[in-house]
Amino acid sequence: MIKVFNLYKSYGGISPVLLDISFDIQDGEFVFLTGQSGAGKTTLFKVLFGWEKFDRGQILVGGINVGKLNEKNLYQLRRKVGIVFQDYKLLPKKTVLEVVAFIQQIAGADMNTGRTTTGKALKHGGLVKRKDSDPPQWSGGEQERVEITTAKLKDQGPILAHDPAVNLYSE
């Protein structure tokens, strides 16, 4: 669940990028945001994930008050939220299998659960044949599928995706 109340965000005190934004997204809802370039979509994405601070308002993601997080406890949010970046934030020297297993480890899965879930995730993401390859060998769509697959591993919270299918159409 995501709740945003009276959110304001500006850069350098100049006119706000986000001006009094409020919305509520319930568990299981699928919501997408569209708008012109420069409308604040990316800024909203960044503040929801705690990547950038906002000026005022309140954001609750999975019950976590994003505005009260700092560098030391930001991990609490990031362990709960699946994230799909537009520009791929993948581990450059790890295979698909290692990336998916690593995300399981970070999320706190025990060894047996991690192995089972990793195998299922690779199959569900259509990545079994590529499990031993590393990022330089992946197409844009494969990189996107790896990110989507790892985001879905955090099934206890929401998935935030920034242009999640931009590279999948050409695959």
Rosetta blueprint (number, residue, H / E / L):
1 M L
2 I E
3 K E
4 V E
5 F E
6 N E
7 L E
8 Y E
9 K E
10 S L
11 Y L
12 G L
13 G L
14 I L
15 S L
16 P L
17 V L
18 L E
19 L E
20 D E
21 I E
22 S E
23 F E
24 D E
25 I E
26 Q L
27 D L
28 G L
29 E L
30 F L
31 V L
32 F L
33 L L
34 T L
35 G L
36 Q L
37 S L
38 G L
39 A L
40 G L
41 K H
42 T H
43 T H
44 L H
45 F H
46 K H
47 V H
48 L H
49 F L
50 G L
51 W L
52 E L
53 K L
54 F L
55 D L
56 R E
57 G E
58 Q E
59 I E
60 L E
61 V E
62 G L
63 G L
64 I E
65 N E
66 V H
67 G H
68 K H
69 L L
70 N L
71 E L
72 K L
73 N L
74 L L
75 Y H
76 Q H
77 L H
78 R H
79 R H
80 K H
81 V L
82 G E
83 I E
84 V E
85 F L
86 Q L
87 D L
88 Y L
89 K L
90 L L
91 L L
92 P L
93 K L
94 K L
95 T L
96 V H
97 L H
98 E H
99 V H
100 V H
101 A H
102 F H
103 I H
104 Q H
105 Q H
106 I H
107 A L
108 G L
109 A L
110 D L
111 M H
112 N H
113 T H
114 G H
115 R H
116 T H
117 T H
118 T H
119 G H
120 K H
121 A H
122 L H
123 K H
124 H H
125 G L
126 G L
127 L L
128 V H
129 K H
130 R H
131 K L
132 D L
133 S L
134 D L
135 P H
136 P H
137 Q H
138 W L
139 S L
140 G H
141 G H
142 E H
143 Q H
144 E H
145 R H
146 V H
147 E H
148 I H
149 T H
150 T H
151 A H
152 K H
153 L L
154 K L
155 D L
156 Q L
157 G L
158 P L
159 I E
160 L E
161 A E
162 H L
163 D L
164 P L
165 A L
166 V L
167 N L
168 L L
169 Y L
170 S L
171 E L
